[in-house]
Amino acid sequence: MKQIKQFRVTSLADLEMVSDWLSVRLKQGDCLGLAGPLGAGKTTLTQSLAARLGIREAVDSPTFTLRQSYPATHLTIKQLVHYDFYRLLSTAALAELGLADDWAQPQSLLVIEWVDKFPELLDQLSYLVTITLNKTFGNFPSLQECPSHSSGSSLLECSQFAKVLLDSKNDERIITIQTGKDQ
């Protein structure tokens, strides 16, 4: 894999710039791998990217469901398939989840959190995004943490809450993007 871009991220607005950069490069049939420690912001990046694909429903971490798909209204990408490999122990589980079938869908974008648990997949990725914590340890806030999220707050209100929370933590992440096959 070849490193093509690196971002210094200290706020949700910075993270959204990463999503903007990715969203104009990703195309149907791509697979985006996400790597980084627990709480680094993999799901938050996926949520931001999903918004750019026109996905209106809440995008949650599929840590327990392992796989979640969302219809997209993007010009070419019609579905986001979101995987979380955190709890997977073997490559046999990948087949059971239907990863090969999802990978073969030409109008889908696959996003795989914890892809680095299975190094044999890295060469097959379109892009690998590695998030490194650079200062104090802390988690990116999720839109689900918005105190009034369940009471019907708008996405904008919750994202503003997340931005304030993130900015107050003064955390810094280095996001490195590498290209894989066919890029």
Disulfide bonds with the S-S distance in Angstrom:
none
